[in-house]
Amino acid sequence: MAVRTGEEYLEGLRDSREIWYAGERVQDVTTHPALKNAAQSLARLYDLQHQPDLKDVMTYPSPTSGARVGMSYIMPRTADDLVKRRHMMKVWADATCGMMGRTPDFLNVSVMGFASHREFFAQCGPQYGENIWRYYEYIREHDLCLTHTLVPPQIDRSKAASEQADPYLVLGVVRETGAGVIVRGARMLATLAPFADEIAVYPSTFRGFQGDEQRYATMFAIPVATPGLKFICREGFDLDRPLWDHPLGSRFDEMDCVAIFDDVLVPWERMFLYNNVELYNRTFGATRHLAHIGHQVAVKNIAKTEFVLGVACLIAETIGIKEFLHVQEKLGELVTYLETIKACVRAAEVDAEPNAAGVLELAQAPLHTVRLMFPYWYPRMVELLQTLGAGGFMMTPSQRDLESPVGPLIERYYQGANAAGSDRVKLFKLAWDLVGDAIGSRQVLYERFFSGDPVRNMALRYVTYDKAAVTDKVKAFLETY
Ligand SMILES: Cc1cc2nc3c(=O)[nH]c(=O)nc-3n(C[C@H](O)[C@H](O)[C@H](O)COP(=O)(O)OP(=O)(O)OC[C@H]3O[C@@H](n4cnc5c(N)ncnc54)[C@H](O)[C@@H]3O)c2cc1C
């Protein structure tokens, strides 16, 4: 099967999945008022794969079937492969202004990276190495969309999984059957779940299990529409509000859900790592996970930062503040974030090295820099936008106001230095979705946390960093006098 069209993707979502929204089971995520627009946005990404001028950017011939498959599945073996993958990911990131962090490429590169370390999973048993490889080929050939869930629910963080009030609050194995394993419990978040074909259950970077907590230490993937698997959505941001009023919130709410596994069967062939605390806790490091997923994240961050910078520059021009020194300084700060991320991506690509299977892995140090700094840079970008737009964010009447008897007053009194009233309002409403509306707040929270706790991530960087090179230099200097 070749790459899917948007309509084929949407058709795949019309199944028996159990998605709960505001107390009701969603009958069809492609038509539900809070979900349909995001589904359409994702469908457009699939359609881009069929745009004739983008064919070679978005797809490549499958090494097994020869059919055109999505470029984000490519197992990169040359520097050119990495550049091609970046170009493809940028097309998708730009299509959502960087607001959908979990476009399908996020997990496509992730599963590919795991498959390129199949020998790691084979340490758990040869079948698990085979399973991850076959799964990679399966999602590539069927052009599937995945969500993933890593973190146990936030019940009592001072206690281990096995010490919680009930041993099955945290997702764990209940029993084995001939067909597979029955699992029960919850995982805290699965962004994109209503719009995904499959859910992957992974280890998180540092939230491991201990000693005898084998039952929790499993890694697998199953269809979202598996019996017993339930997803409970948070409140949506896209409550049928007009596109003009909320251009980001009405299109790019990728939705976050709690995943509840109510005695769910995981077939053996979908198990990648089973009952093995030691391997589970080492998965991210041993498979150099950041080497691929960090690429997608950084490219998305480029798209997002470009978008914020573009909005900031237009605000400065529209209200005549661009000649003020501190405004230029703030815009320069945004430019610097953007150029730093771009430099890190190029450095990571140029310094990529092959793994044992000959698959190129990006240098991790520059990707760590992006991963660790963006949780601080993105909230700062939003703060800078707020500082530039100031009270102007409150001069944001709705489209209905513009069409009402006060419309002419809005055209007159809401005008900018070089913009008609309606154009200035349009720009500021877009900016409000970034800085003030629920979707903007969620974006800030997302960038702070989606890649793990920023505090522990940063501390881990220090702990694992090779410090001898710098301390030896200072010691040598101390010896000179
Ligand atoms: C918008 C959004 C989307 C997300 N999407 C996904 C997804 O699709 N899939 C997924 O798996 N996850 C997802 N996540 C979850 C993300 O992985 C977690 O938020 C992140 O790992 C932090 O864990 P936590 O939220 O449970 O915070 P906690 O670990 O509960 O931390 C809460 C606070 O307590 C502190 N703290 C807790 N424990 C310790 C400790 N042991 N030592 C020191 N300090 C501690 C933290 O520093 C923090 O300040 C998403 C998160 C957000 C916000």
The ligand as a Tripos MOL2 file, in Angstrom:
@<TRIPOS>MOLECULE
LIG
   53    58     1     0     0
SMALL
NO_CHARGES

@<TRIPOS>ATOM
      1 C1          0.5010   19.1780   26.6140 C.3       1 LIG1
      2 C2          1.1870   17.9150   27.0090 C.ar      1 LIG1
      3 C3          1.1630   16.8380   26.1490 C.ar      1 LIG1
      4 C4          1.7760   15.6380   26.5120 C.ar      1 LIG1
      5 N1          1.7130   14.5600   25.6610 N.ar      1 LIG1
      6 C5          2.2100   13.3790   26.0690 C.ar      1 LIG1
      7 C6          2.0860   12.2090   25.2450 C.ar      1 LIG1
      8 O1          1.5540   12.2620   24.1430 O.2       1 LIG1
      9 N2          2.5830   11.0500   25.7000 N.ar      1 LIG1
     10 C7          3.1890   10.9670   26.9130 C.ar      1 LIG1
     11 O2          3.6220    9.8910   27.2720 O.2       1 LIG1
     12 N3          3.3230   12.0360   27.7080 N.ar      1 LIG1
     13 C8          2.8440   13.2330   27.3220 C.ar      1 LIG1
     14 N4          2.9620   14.3130   28.1360 N.ar      1 LIG1
     15 C9          3.4330   14.0900   29.5200 C.3       1 LIG1
     16 C10         4.8450   14.4500   29.7500 C.3       1 LIG1
     17 O3          5.6600   13.3700   29.3850 O.3       1 LIG1
     18 C11         4.9670   14.7540   31.2480 C.3       1 LIG1
     19 O4          4.2070   15.9270   31.5010 O.3       1 LIG1
     20 C12         6.3800   14.9310   31.6960 C.3       1 LIG1
     21 O5          7.1070   13.7380   31.5840 O.3       1 LIG1
     22 C13         6.4520   15.3830   33.1680 C.3       1 LIG1
     23 O6          5.7770   14.4660   33.9720 O.3       1 LIG1
     24 P1          4.4970   14.8910   34.8040 P.3       1 LIG1
     25 O7          3.6700   15.8170   33.9980 O.co2     1 LIG1
     26 O8          3.8950   13.6540   35.2980 O.co2     1 LIG1
     27 O9          5.0550   15.7510   35.9990 O.3       1 LIG1
     28 P2          5.4870   15.1920   37.4170 P.3       1 LIG1
     29 O10         6.5480   14.1870   37.2420 O.co2     1 LIG1
     30 O11         4.3070   14.7580   38.1940 O.co2     1 LIG1
     31 O12         6.1300   16.5000   38.0560 O.3       1 LIG1
     32 C14         5.3480   17.5210   38.7030 C.3       1 LIG1
     33 C15         6.3270   18.4250   39.4540 C.3       1 LIG1
     34 O13         6.9780   17.6860   40.4900 O.3       1 LIG1
     35 C16         8.3910   17.6250   40.3060 C.3       1 LIG1
     36 N5          8.8130   16.2360   40.5170 N.ar      1 LIG1
     37 C17         8.0670   15.1300   40.4100 C.ar      1 LIG1
     38 N6          8.7930   14.0320   40.6860 N.ar      1 LIG1
     39 C18        10.0370   14.4570   40.9560 C.ar      1 LIG1
     40 C19        11.2480   13.7910   41.3080 C.ar      1 LIG1
     41 N7         11.3110   12.4770   41.4140 N.pl3     1 LIG1
     42 N8         12.3400   14.5470   41.4940 N.ar      1 LIG1
     43 C20        12.2900   15.8820   41.3730 C.ar      1 LIG1
     44 N9         11.1610   16.5670   41.0550 N.ar      1 LIG1
     45 C21        10.0520   15.8660   40.8490 C.ar      1 LIG1
     46 C22         8.6210   18.0410   38.8420 C.3       1 LIG1
     47 O14         9.8760   18.6980   38.6800 O.3       1 LIG1
     48 C23         7.4400   18.9580   38.5560 C.3       1 LIG1
     49 O15         7.7620   20.2660   38.9380 O.3       1 LIG1
     50 C24         2.4170   15.5330   27.7680 C.ar      1 LIG1
     51 C25         2.4600   16.6420   28.6190 C.ar      1 LIG1
     52 C26         1.8470   17.8170   28.2580 C.ar      1 LIG1
     53 C27         1.8820   18.9650   29.2260 C.3       1 LIG1
@<TRIPOS>BOND
     1     1     2 1
     2     2     3 ar
     3     2    52 ar
     4     3     4 ar
     5     4     5 ar
     6     4    50 ar
     7     5     6 ar
     8     6     7 ar
     9     6    13 1
    10     7     8 2
    11     7     9 ar
    12     9    10 ar
    13    10    11 2
    14    10    12 ar
    15    12    13 ar
    16    13    14 ar
    17    14    15 1
    18    14    50 ar
    19    15    16 1
    20    16    17 1
    21    16    18 1
    22    18    19 1
    23    18    20 1
    24    20    21 1
    25    20    22 1
    26    22    23 1
    27    23    24 1
    28    24    25 2
    29    24    26 1
    30    24    27 1
    31    27    28 1
    32    28    29 2
    33    28    30 1
    34    28    31 1
    35    31    32 1
    36    32    33 1
    37    33    34 1
    38    33    48 1
    39    34    35 1
    40    35    36 1
    41    35    46 1
    42    36    37 ar
    43    36    45 ar
    44    37    38 ar
    45    38    39 ar
    46    39    40 ar
    47    39    45 ar
    48    40    41 1
    49    40    42 ar
    50    42    43 ar
    51    43    44 ar
    52    44    45 ar
    53    46    47 1
    54    46    48 1
    55    48    49 1
    56    50    51 ar
    57    51    52 ar
    58    52    53 1
@<TRIPOS>SUBSTRUCTURE
     1 LIG1         1 GROUP 0 **** ****
